[in-house]
Every structure is written in C-alpha cells, then in structure tokens.
Amino acid sequence: MRKRDKLIVLGIVLAALLLPLNMSSAQVSVTDYKTNPQSFMSGDHGLLEVNIGSTGGGGLFSRRGADVEKVYLEGDEIECDQGYSNLGELSSGGMKLSFPINVPKGLKDGTYFLQLCILVKGGNEIKFPIPIEVDNSTVEILEKDIPASISLKGSEEIKLLVVNNRPNPIYSVRVKPIGKFDFMPKEILLSSTTTEEEGLEKEKSQSEGLFSQFEDLSKQYSEMLGGAKKEERIVGLGPHESREITFSVAPRTKGEQEIEFIVQYKNGGNLHEEIFKKMVKAEDKEEVRIVFVERPEPVSPGGEAKIEMEVINGRSGMIDAVSVVPTTKDALPSEAFIGVMEPNDAFPVSFKIDTANLEEGTEKIGFKVRYKSGENYYESRDYTIDLKVLAAQTKVGYGYSLIPIFLIIFVVLGILMRRRK
C-alpha cells in the first residue's frame, strides 16, 4: 500500500510539473514601440511599429512561446483600422508588427493613447496603452536682412532664417522664392547640421515604402515649386534647429512689389508648407557712378587733354568686372578695367583725349561704367564733361597778312614802267 501511495504522489507531482505545457499559462508583453513621425501634426498619416515578446511562464520543460490569435488597436481620437489574426507562436526574438494610423485634422496638441489589444490562444485579452504625441508647431521663415529698396541696375542679398519649431526632425526642406525678380539660386535645399540626419535618412526610407499614396501629392508640390527633382541625399533640420539662407535678388520692373518665400518640408511622409511675404521697392537709382575730379583745361587742336575721374561703388554689396568705357571715339584707352570693387569703394581712372580731329568750340566727352552684380551685367548712364577747344593758330595766317604789301609794290612798279615808255 505504501508503494502504491508513493506512485500516486509521484504521478501528482509529475502532472503538476507538466501542466505548464498548456499554452494558456504563457504571457506576452510589448517590449518596444516607435512612431514615424516621432511627433504628428493634425491631418498627418503615420506608422506605429510594435515589438511583442514573451514574458515566459511556459513551465520548467517548456520551450514554446505564446500562441497569438489576434492583435489590433483601439482608440478614440487617433484613427486606426488595421489588425492581425492567426499570428501563431511567438519566437524567442519576438514579433514586430506595423499599424498605419491617422491623426484627424484639427486635433489639438497633446498626448493621446491607443490601446494595443493582444488575444492569446486559451487566455485572456491583454491591453497595453501606447502614447501618440501630437504637436502642431510648424517650420517658419523669419526675416534677418531684407533691404527696403533695391536698385534696378544690380542685385541685392536677402538673408532669411529657416526655423524648425518642432520637437522632432523634419526633412526634404526646400525654400523657393516667388515674385517679379530674378533669384539666385532658384531654390535652396537645407541640410541638417546635427546628428539627427542619420535618423532622417532612416525615417525617409521607411515612410516612402509605407506611404506610396503620398507620392502623387509630393510630385504636385514639387512641380509647383519648380519641377520635380531627384534628391541624392536627405536634407532636413533637426529638432528646434535653425539655418540662415541667402538669396541674390534683382528686380525686373520698377515700383513696390511683393516677394514670397515658400518653405516646403516633410514630417514623416506628410508634406507641409508655410509662406513668408514681404514688400520690396525697386528703384531706378544710380549706385555705381562716375565723379569727375576736375574739368580739363582749354586745349588747342592737336594739343593733349587729360580727364580724371573716380568710379564709386555706392552699393551695399561687392561688384565685379568693373570697367569704364568712353562713349566718344577720341578718348584713350578704349576701356579702363578696374575689376572687383568692395562696397563704398572708390577707384581713380584717367583718360587722354586726342584733339587732332576736334573743331573749335565745346565738345562733350562721355563715359559709362560697366559692371557685374550677381549673375547679370549692367551699364550706367552716360556721364559727360565739357572740353573747350580753342581756335586753331597756323602759319597760313601770316602769309595772308603780306598780300596787301605785295599788291602795293606791284601797282607802284606798274606806274613807273608806264612813265618810262
């Protein structure tokens, strides 16, 4: 009897040890999760990635994981309509699942929760809260240095500040100017100066594969901003990062005009844009000019006349390829090359005037300044100075003064010869 009792007790112990082989005793948990983008804006689409792992409980001799029947999301404010069924047994490495989610338009800043529901075979439904961050901060353009007026003859630099006010990185950041001006460059793409750029590249590769439905929208915006361009690398801004950009602007017409700068960027796979506007006055003013040092002395034909002047760069920026060209054919040299001139710089130039072909009176001698500003070449108005040419003094005048004397001599000789006859 004792032996029988011992066998019964041993059987009960073995049954107790083998009982955990039932899958209902195994448990699951969320080991990791992340969203793309990291922080949503209202109206954004995105992706929630969840890693599910086993917490054990399979018994002393069990090597099996939990058998997952169903995983899905529930939420009030955040929209989500995808789930997974019959996922099977959890491996030792766990299971990674992706859920498309949508943030409705008009949703305010805050933290909203989704419930990740996991149904294990033979067990109860387990729910895990997943926080979703919503932040409607934008990327904006701030004025740093914009001149109130710009000369029609030349270009001016406009300095702007692009600021990412968001708590997460954004990418594909481009700034496009619009207006009745010539811009250089036509468009600026911003590169991040922070270590976030590696994360941006990873985000883009994920979002582009999962949100192909946004490609058409992106192409439309690209065409609006000057045509679709293939980007070889990610460009963007890190959280709360700002960058200074510079455009060279040359007006086409005179008067007060509006200039616009559009900043386009992506938060995850979602395209957003903001517009900055500014009124700028285009004036027909001469900022690169000639100032004559002194008037030349009166000169006789054949004499030498010298004209001295200064070329002044009254612009706020540097100009290049500066030269002075006479507008009359009697000035030498045919062109005086100066080269580069800094802002508010003055450079002396002199010309000699060939007076051999000039007539008595006042001659107007003209000069123009040619220069390059940005990518365009310009020419100043004609600056003239008066040169007084004196009457010609020649030996021919002395010969004419002796003619009366010779006539008198001939008359007297003629009278004497007649009397002798």
Kinemage of the C-alpha trace (Angstrom):
@kinemage 1
@onewidth
@group {chain A} dominant
@subgroup {mainchain}
@vectorlist {calphas} color= white
{ca met a 1} P 0.000 0.000 0.000
{ca arg a 2} L 2.826 2.307 0.792
{ca lys a 3} L 4.345 1.659 -2.592
{ca arg a 4} L 1.047 2.449 -4.257
{ca asp a 5} L 0.700 5.688 -2.327
{ca lys a 6} L 4.169 6.659 -3.353
{ca leu a 7} L 3.346 6.073 -7.012
{ca ile a 8} L 0.188 8.194 -6.717
{ca val a 9} L 2.081 11.056 -5.095
{ca leu a 10} L 4.809 10.835 -7.749
{ca gly a 11} L 2.201 10.952 -10.506
{ca ile a 12} L 0.568 14.012 -8.989
{ca val a 13} L 3.963 15.783 -8.809
{ca leu a 14} L 4.782 14.923 -12.414
{ca ala a 15} L 1.381 16.122 -13.578
{ca ala a 16} L 1.901 19.398 -11.760
{ca leu a 17} L 5.276 19.842 -13.440
{ca leu a 18} L 3.922 19.046 -16.879
{ca leu a 19} L 0.816 21.213 -16.509
{ca pro a 20} L 2.562 24.476 -17.637
{ca leu a 21} L 2.942 22.957 -21.067
{ca asn a 22} L -0.566 24.352 -21.616
{ca met a 23} L -0.151 27.478 -23.764
{ca ser a 24} L -2.636 29.459 -21.726
{ca ser a 25} L -0.045 29.948 -18.990
{ca ala a 26} L 2.414 31.738 -21.320
{ca gln a 27} L 2.299 35.595 -21.242
{ca val a 28} L 3.134 38.330 -23.777
{ca ser a 29} L 4.184 41.961 -23.424
{ca val a 30} L 5.161 44.988 -25.550
{ca thr a 31} L 8.963 45.156 -25.481
{ca asp a 32} L 9.346 48.236 -27.697
{ca tyr a 33} L 7.395 50.632 -29.889
{ca lys a 34} L 8.005 53.715 -32.017
{ca thr a 35} L 6.106 56.026 -34.344
{ca asn a 36} L 7.002 57.602 -37.659
{ca pro a 37} L 6.956 60.558 -37.483
{ca gln a 38} L 8.043 60.878 -33.873
{ca ser a 39} L 5.514 63.668 -33.336
{ca phe a 40} L 2.407 64.106 -35.506
{ca met a 41} L 0.683 67.202 -36.836
{ca ser a 42} L -3.096 67.319 -37.250
{ca gly a 43} L -4.049 65.679 -40.532
{ca asp a 44} L -0.868 63.562 -40.633
{ca his a 45} L -0.720 59.905 -41.558
{ca gly a 46} L 1.910 57.776 -39.904
{ca leu a 47} L 3.075 54.403 -38.736
{ca leu a 48} L 3.198 52.680 -35.348
{ca glu a 49} L 5.718 49.849 -35.017
{ca val a 50} L 5.315 47.462 -32.069
{ca asn a 51} L 7.607 44.679 -30.841
{ca ile a 52} L 5.801 41.883 -28.951
{ca gly a 53} L 7.740 39.434 -26.808
{ca ser a 54} L 7.076 36.600 -24.405
{ca thr a 55} L 7.483 37.065 -20.647
{ca gly a 56} L 7.919 33.328 -20.018
{ca gly a 57} L 5.585 31.175 -17.857
{ca gly a 58} L 5.852 28.145 -20.109
{ca gly a 59} L 6.910 25.784 -17.333
{ca leu a 60} L 10.123 24.008 -16.450
{ca phe a 61} L 10.258 21.852 -19.548
{ca ser a 62} L 8.573 24.244 -21.984
{ca arg a 63} L 10.441 25.865 -24.866
{ca arg a 64} L 7.385 27.147 -26.650
{ca gly a 65} L 6.141 30.748 -26.809
{ca ala a 66} L 2.627 32.084 -26.570
{ca asp a 67} L 0.261 31.354 -29.434
{ca val a 68} L -1.074 34.768 -30.544
{ca glu a 69} L -4.504 34.678 -32.147
{ca lys a 70} L -5.188 38.359 -32.728
{ca val a 71} L -3.565 41.825 -32.338
{ca tyr a 72} L -5.364 45.077 -33.047
{ca leu a 73} L -5.571 48.755 -31.978
{ca glu a 74} L -8.344 50.707 -30.294
{ca gly a 75} L -8.504 54.463 -29.933
{ca asp a 76} L -10.868 57.389 -29.541
{ca glu a 77} L -9.102 60.381 -31.107
{ca ile a 78} L -6.459 58.616 -33.238
{ca glu a 79} L -7.795 56.651 -36.203
{ca cys a 80} L -6.538 53.093 -36.769
{ca asp a 81} L -8.309 50.292 -38.636
{ca gln a 82} L -5.775 47.552 -39.209
{ca gly a 83} L -5.278 44.366 -37.185
{ca tyr a 84} L -3.615 40.957 -37.440
{ca ser a 85} L -5.161 37.486 -36.984
{ca asn a 86} L -3.728 33.960 -36.536
{ca leu a 87} L -0.187 35.163 -35.972
{ca gly a 88} L 0.917 31.902 -34.427
{ca glu a 89} L 3.568 31.144 -31.861
{ca leu a 90} L 5.895 33.821 -30.550
{ca ser a 91} L 9.534 33.026 -31.265
{ca ser a 92} L 12.374 33.826 -28.891
{ca gly a 93} L 13.079 37.015 -30.846
{ca gly a 94} L 9.513 38.210 -30.519
{ca met a 95} L 7.295 39.637 -33.221
{ca lys a 96} L 7.294 43.049 -34.955
{ca leu a 97} L 4.004 44.496 -36.207
{ca ser a 98} L 3.219 47.738 -38.074
{ca phe a 99} L -0.039 49.692 -37.884
{ca pro a 100} L -0.957 52.666 -40.143
{ca ile a 101} L -2.558 55.423 -38.050
{ca asn a 102} L -4.193 58.737 -38.884
{ca val a 103} L -4.401 61.956 -36.857
{ca pro a 104} L -7.625 63.832 -37.712
{ca lys a 105} L -7.472 67.419 -38.890
{ca gly a 106} L -7.973 69.981 -36.165
{ca leu a 107} L -6.694 67.741 -33.371
{ca lys a 108} L -5.018 69.873 -30.700
{ca asp a 109} L -1.559 69.443 -29.191
{ca gly a 110} L -1.270 66.743 -26.573
{ca thr a 111} L -0.614 63.093 -25.807
{ca tyr a 112} L -3.279 60.648 -26.972
{ca phe a 113} L -3.391 56.931 -26.194
{ca leu a 114} L -4.076 53.907 -28.365
{ca gln a 115} L -4.829 50.541 -26.800
{ca leu a 116} L -2.860 47.633 -28.236
{ca cys a 117} L -5.057 44.568 -27.737
{ca ile a 118} L -3.440 41.095 -27.801
{ca leu a 119} L -5.543 37.927 -27.672
{ca val a 120} L -3.573 34.803 -26.719
{ca lys a 121} L -4.939 31.346 -27.502
{ca gly a 122} L -6.552 29.826 -24.434
{ca gly a 123} L -6.024 33.031 -22.444
{ca asn a 124} L -7.473 36.415 -21.807
{ca glu a 125} L -7.181 39.562 -23.914
{ca ile a 126} L -4.280 41.772 -22.795
{ca lys a 127} L -4.257 45.564 -23.417
{ca phe a 128} L -1.243 47.892 -23.497
{ca pro a 129} L -1.531 51.735 -23.704
{ca ile a 130} L 0.591 53.320 -26.494
{ca pro a 131} L 1.081 57.141 -26.316
{ca ile a 132} L 0.860 59.169 -29.547
{ca glu a 133} L 2.314 62.699 -29.482
{ca val a 134} L 0.575 65.488 -31.421
{ca asp a 135} L 2.383 68.835 -31.852
{ca asn a 136} L 1.194 71.379 -34.425
{ca ser a 137} L 4.322 73.543 -34.342
{ca thr a 138} L 5.483 74.448 -37.849
{ca val a 139} L 8.592 75.398 -39.754
{ca glu a 140} L 8.723 79.143 -40.368
{ca ile a 141} L 10.786 81.720 -42.258
{ca leu a 142} L 11.993 84.770 -40.335
{ca glu a 143} L 13.409 87.977 -41.827
{ca lys a 144} L 17.062 88.587 -40.993
{ca asp a 145} L 18.197 91.194 -43.535
{ca ile a 146} L 15.947 92.463 -46.339
{ca pro a 147} L 16.663 95.913 -47.879
{ca ala a 148} L 13.708 98.279 -48.105
{ca ser a 149} L 14.650 99.193 -51.685
{ca ile a 150} L 16.639 97.541 -54.475
{ca ser a 151} L 18.210 99.207 -57.486
{ca leu a 152} L 17.011 98.189 -60.936
{ca lys a 153} L 20.663 98.131 -62.001
{ca gly a 154} L 22.056 95.325 -59.918
{ca ser a 155} L 21.079 92.822 -57.286
{ca glu a 156} L 20.873 92.749 -53.505
{ca glu a 157} L 21.308 89.952 -50.993
{ca ile a 158} L 18.330 88.880 -48.878
{ca lys a 159} L 19.099 86.944 -45.709
{ca leu a 160} L 16.436 84.717 -44.110
{ca leu a 161} L 16.273 82.361 -41.156
{ca val a 162} L 14.521 78.975 -41.512
{ca val a 163} L 13.445 77.680 -38.095
{ca asn a 164} L 12.180 74.214 -37.205
{ca asn a 165} L 9.939 74.801 -34.178
{ca arg a 166} L 9.072 71.124 -33.902
{ca pro a 167} L 10.339 68.645 -31.268
{ca asn a 168} L 11.206 66.107 -33.965
{ca pro a 169} L 13.389 66.238 -37.084
{ca ile a 170} L 11.880 67.191 -40.430
{ca tyr a 171} L 13.373 66.585 -43.865
{ca ser a 172} L 13.081 67.416 -47.575
{ca val a 173} L 13.222 71.075 -46.534
{ca arg a 174} L 13.344 73.432 -49.501
{ca val a 175} L 12.820 77.172 -49.872
{ca lys a 176} L 11.517 78.579 -53.158
{ca pro a 177} L 11.303 82.348 -53.898
{ca ile a 178} L 8.419 83.746 -55.979
{ca gly a 179} L 7.977 87.233 -57.434
{ca lys a 180} L 8.822 89.601 -60.291
{ca phe a 181} L 12.529 89.276 -59.580
{ca asp a 182} L 15.489 87.275 -60.812
{ca phe a 183} L 16.624 84.983 -57.996
{ca met a 184} L 19.915 83.230 -57.473
{ca pro a 185} L 19.747 80.414 -56.589
{ca lys a 186} L 16.310 79.379 -57.834
{ca glu a 187} L 15.808 77.110 -54.827
{ca ile a 188} L 17.638 76.174 -51.627
{ca leu a 189} L 17.612 72.706 -50.044
{ca leu a 190} L 18.623 72.644 -46.392
{ca ser a 191} L 20.990 70.080 -44.879
{ca ser a 192} L 20.885 69.295 -41.190
{ca thr a 193} L 23.962 70.255 -39.161
{ca thr a 194} L 23.043 67.860 -36.333
{ca thr a 195} L 23.456 64.124 -35.837
{ca glu a 196} L 19.715 63.761 -36.458
{ca glu a 197} L 20.404 63.465 -40.198
{ca glu a 198} L 21.142 59.744 -39.953
{ca gly a 199} L 17.772 59.251 -38.315
{ca leu a 200} L 16.148 61.334 -41.030
{ca glu a 201} L 17.503 59.020 -43.735
{ca lys a 202} L 16.102 56.003 -41.913
{ca glu a 203} L 12.742 57.715 -41.452
{ca lys a 204} L 12.512 58.560 -45.133
{ca ser a 205} L 13.304 55.031 -46.297
{ca gln a 206} L 10.578 53.672 -44.040
{ca ser a 207} L 7.931 56.254 -44.812
{ca glu a 208} L 8.422 56.159 -48.576
{ca gly a 209} L 7.915 52.395 -48.654
{ca leu a 210} L 4.815 52.511 -46.484
{ca phe a 211} L 3.140 55.653 -47.791
{ca ser a 212} L 3.361 55.410 -51.541
{ca gln a 213} L -0.074 57.027 -51.754
{ca phe a 214} L 1.529 60.351 -50.920
{ca glu a 215} L 3.887 60.323 -53.886
{ca asp a 216} L 1.382 61.984 -56.238
{ca leu a 217} L 0.817 64.804 -53.750
{ca ser a 218} L 4.553 65.264 -53.350
{ca lys a 219} L 5.028 65.448 -57.117
{ca gln a 220} L 2.315 68.096 -57.421
{ca tyr a 221} L 4.026 70.262 -54.849
{ca ser a 222} L 7.394 69.685 -56.493
{ca glu a 223} L 6.028 70.835 -59.837
{ca met a 224} L 4.537 73.916 -58.192
{ca leu a 225} L 7.929 74.720 -56.704
{ca gly a 226} L 9.856 74.489 -59.944
{ca gly a 227} L 9.698 70.889 -61.098
{ca ala a 228} L 10.351 67.500 -59.583
{ca lys a 229} L 13.968 66.892 -58.683
{ca lys a 230} L 15.651 63.648 -57.730
{ca glu a 231} L 17.353 64.072 -54.384
{ca glu a 232} L 20.512 62.045 -53.907
{ca arg a 233} L 20.602 62.571 -50.140
{ca ile a 234} L 18.324 63.584 -47.320
{ca val a 235} L 18.114 67.240 -46.463
{ca gly a 236} L 16.405 68.486 -43.368
{ca leu a 237} L 16.543 70.163 -39.974
{ca gly a 238} L 16.891 68.648 -36.527
{ca pro a 239} L 14.545 69.418 -33.625
{ca his a 240} L 14.426 73.192 -32.930
{ca glu a 241} L 17.262 73.761 -35.409
{ca ser a 242} L 17.547 76.958 -37.475
{ca arg a 243} L 19.569 77.780 -40.582
{ca glu a 244} L 20.438 81.047 -42.311
{ca ile a 245} L 19.969 81.191 -46.083
{ca thr a 246} L 20.817 83.880 -48.648
{ca phe a 247} L 19.220 84.754 -51.997
{ca ser a 248} L 20.525 87.260 -54.537
{ca val a 249} L 17.577 89.304 -55.822
{ca ala a 250} L 17.419 91.516 -58.929
{ca pro a 251} L 14.144 93.332 -59.770
{ca arg a 252} L 12.697 93.250 -63.279
{ca thr a 253} L 10.337 96.213 -63.060
{ca lys a 254} L 10.160 99.482 -61.162
{ca gly a 255} L 7.864 100.044 -58.190
{ca glu a 256} L 6.771 98.437 -54.924
{ca gln a 257} L 6.296 94.708 -55.285
{ca glu a 258} L 5.583 91.686 -53.111
{ca ile a 259} L 8.158 88.960 -52.759
{ca glu a 260} L 7.263 85.493 -51.407
{ca phe a 261} L 9.308 82.649 -49.983
{ca ile a 262} L 7.692 79.199 -49.692
{ca val a 263} L 9.218 76.643 -47.321
{ca gln a 264} L 8.183 73.067 -48.031
{ca tyr a 265} L 9.041 70.198 -45.691
{ca lys a 266} L 8.019 66.668 -44.711
{ca asn a 267} L 7.005 65.427 -41.273
{ca gly a 268} L 7.382 61.693 -41.750
{ca gly a 269} L 5.660 61.063 -45.084
{ca asn a 270} L 3.437 64.167 -44.836
{ca leu a 271} L 4.056 67.264 -46.927
{ca his a 272} L 3.591 70.700 -45.324
{ca glu a 273} L 4.380 74.273 -46.371
{ca glu a 274} L 4.473 77.792 -44.973
{ca ile a 275} L 4.672 81.140 -46.825
{ca phe a 276} L 6.599 84.291 -45.903
{ca lys a 277} L 5.711 87.591 -47.663
{ca lys a 278} L 7.477 90.952 -47.823
{ca met a 279} L 7.011 94.202 -49.780
{ca val a 280} L 10.164 95.477 -51.551
{ca lys a 281} L 10.569 98.689 -53.557
{ca ala a 282} L 12.508 98.564 -56.833
{ca glu a 283} L 14.034 101.973 -57.693
{ca asp a 284} L 15.857 103.330 -60.705
{ca lys a 285} L 18.793 104.741 -58.778
{ca glu a 286} L 22.425 105.033 -59.818
{ca glu a 287} L 24.570 103.402 -57.169
{ca val a 288} L 27.637 102.772 -59.315
{ca arg a 289} L 28.627 106.173 -60.712
{ca ile a 290} L 31.382 108.399 -62.105
{ca val a 291} L 32.554 111.568 -60.353
{ca phe a 292} L 34.879 113.858 -62.370
{ca val a 293} L 37.759 115.119 -60.263
{ca glu a 294} L 38.232 118.429 -62.163
{ca arg a 295} L 37.408 119.963 -65.521
{ca pro a 296} L 40.139 119.804 -68.176
{ca glu a 297} L 41.962 122.973 -69.231
{ca pro a 298} L 41.064 124.521 -72.632
{ca val a 299} L 43.159 122.985 -75.364
{ca ser a 300} L 44.062 123.871 -78.947
{ca pro a 301} L 43.535 121.326 -81.748
{ca gly a 302} L 46.417 118.884 -81.669
{ca gly a 303} L 47.093 119.540 -78.016
{ca glu a 304} L 46.740 116.986 -75.229
{ca ala a 305} L 43.749 116.937 -72.869
{ca lys a 306} L 43.532 114.798 -69.744
{ca ile a 307} L 40.315 113.876 -67.916
{ca glu a 308} L 40.487 112.466 -64.390
{ca met a 309} L 37.603 110.769 -62.566
{ca glu a 310} L 36.683 108.395 -59.750
{ca val a 311} L 34.399 105.366 -60.037
{ca ile a 312} L 32.350 104.902 -56.846
{ca asn a 313} L 30.518 101.749 -55.750
{ca gly a 314} L 27.647 103.045 -53.642
{ca arg a 315} L 26.030 99.628 -53.383
{ca ser a 316} L 25.792 97.573 -50.205
{ca gly a 317} L 27.426 94.613 -51.910
{ca met a 318} L 30.543 93.828 -53.896
{ca ile a 319} L 30.515 94.204 -57.683
{ca asp a 320} L 32.764 92.502 -60.209
{ca ala a 321} L 34.191 93.032 -63.702
{ca val a 322} L 34.042 96.825 -63.301
{ca ser a 323} L 35.322 98.908 -66.228
{ca val a 324} L 34.943 102.407 -67.670
{ca val a 325} L 34.229 102.763 -71.386
{ca pro a 326} L 34.364 106.087 -73.338
{ca thr a 327} L 31.308 106.872 -75.435
{ca thr a 328} L 33.337 109.140 -77.764
{ca lys a 329} L 35.962 107.849 -80.195
{ca asp a 330} L 38.655 110.384 -79.289
{ca ala a 331} L 39.342 109.074 -75.735
{ca leu a 332} L 42.216 106.729 -74.900
{ca pro a 333} L 42.377 103.950 -73.756
{ca ser a 334} L 39.277 102.397 -75.280
{ca glu a 335} L 38.451 100.781 -71.908
{ca ala a 336} L 39.834 101.132 -68.380
{ca phe a 337} L 39.428 97.865 -66.439
{ca ile a 338} L 39.067 98.026 -62.639
{ca gly a 339} L 37.887 94.547 -61.649
{ca val a 340} L 36.367 93.906 -58.215
{ca met a 341} L 35.078 96.778 -56.082
{ca glu a 342} L 34.030 96.447 -52.451
{ca pro a 343} L 31.003 98.328 -51.038
{ca asn a 344} L 31.578 102.118 -50.825
{ca asp a 345} L 34.878 101.721 -52.670
{ca ala a 346} L 36.313 104.457 -54.963
{ca phe a 347} L 38.835 103.918 -57.760
{ca pro a 348} L 40.702 106.642 -59.759
{ca val a 349} L 40.685 106.462 -63.572
{ca ser a 350} L 42.163 108.843 -66.197
{ca phe a 351} L 41.800 109.194 -69.971
{ca lys a 352} L 43.659 111.183 -72.619
{ca ile a 353} L 41.761 112.961 -75.377
{ca asp a 354} L 43.054 113.117 -78.955
{ca thr a 355} L 42.160 116.670 -80.061
{ca ala a 356} L 43.575 116.497 -83.607
{ca asn a 357} L 40.131 116.000 -85.142
{ca leu a 358} L 38.207 118.305 -82.810
{ca glu a 359} L 36.804 121.611 -84.003
{ca glu a 360} L 36.791 124.931 -82.215
{ca gly a 361} L 34.111 125.153 -79.543
{ca thr a 362} L 32.847 122.942 -76.698
{ca glu a 363} L 32.991 119.188 -77.098
{ca lys a 364} L 31.104 116.773 -74.824
{ca ile a 365} L 33.192 113.761 -73.788
{ca gly a 366} L 31.171 110.823 -72.381
{ca phe a 367} L 31.899 107.742 -70.249
{ca lys a 368} L 29.918 104.750 -68.917
{ca val a 369} L 30.569 102.246 -66.132
{ca arg a 370} L 30.022 98.561 -66.845
{ca tyr a 371} L 29.885 96.022 -64.009
{ca lys a 372} L 28.615 92.642 -62.916
{ca ser a 373} L 26.312 92.116 -59.935
{ca gly a 374} L 25.267 88.552 -59.169
{ca glu a 375} L 24.908 86.743 -62.477
{ca asn a 376} L 23.889 89.818 -64.506
{ca tyr a 377} L 25.819 92.595 -66.247
{ca tyr a 378} L 24.777 96.248 -66.000
{ca glu a 379} L 25.716 99.581 -67.541
{ca ser a 380} L 25.399 103.052 -66.021
{ca arg a 381} L 24.001 106.122 -67.737
{ca asp a 382} L 26.290 108.286 -69.893
{ca tyr a 383} L 28.373 110.676 -67.777
{ca thr a 384} L 29.617 113.670 -69.865
{ca ile a 385} L 32.087 116.503 -69.283
{ca asp a 386} L 32.735 119.612 -71.429
{ca leu a 387} L 36.066 120.109 -73.166
{ca lys a 388} L 36.752 123.583 -74.628
{ca val a 389} L 38.701 123.573 -77.909
{ca leu a 390} L 40.454 126.854 -78.798
{ca ala a 391} L 40.743 128.425 -82.272
{ca ala a 392} L 43.460 126.968 -84.484
{ca gln a 393} L 46.689 129.073 -84.872
{ca thr a 394} L 48.522 128.306 -88.166
{ca lys a 395} L 51.331 129.915 -90.369
{ca val a 396} L 48.850 130.327 -93.133
{ca gly a 397} L 47.502 133.448 -91.414
{ca tyr a 398} L 50.898 135.284 -91.556
{ca gly a 399} L 51.210 134.766 -95.347
{ca tyr a 400} L 47.780 136.284 -95.928
{ca ser a 401} L 48.772 139.419 -93.975
{ca leu a 402} L 51.584 140.226 -96.559
{ca ile a 403} L 49.296 140.205 -99.595
{ca pro a 404} L 48.352 143.946 -99.391
{ca ile a 405} L 52.027 144.908 -99.297
{ca phe a 406} L 52.797 142.898 -102.413
{ca leu a 407} L 49.821 144.460 -104.207
{ca ile a 408} L 51.062 147.980 -103.448
{ca ile a 409} L 54.520 147.100 -104.731
{ca phe a 410} L 53.097 145.733 -107.988
{ca val a 411} L 50.955 148.838 -108.507
{ca val a 412} L 53.918 151.202 -107.977
{ca leu a 413} L 56.148 149.207 -110.337
{ca gly a 414} L 53.415 149.257 -112.968
{ca ile a 415} L 53.095 153.076 -112.808
{ca leu a 416} L 56.859 153.608 -113.106
{ca met a 417} L 57.146 151.357 -116.126
{ca arg a 418} L 54.367 153.259 -117.970
{ca arg a 419} L 56.050 156.628 -117.387
{ca arg a 420} L 59.315 155.400 -118.866
{ca lys a 421} L 57.525 154.430 -122.007
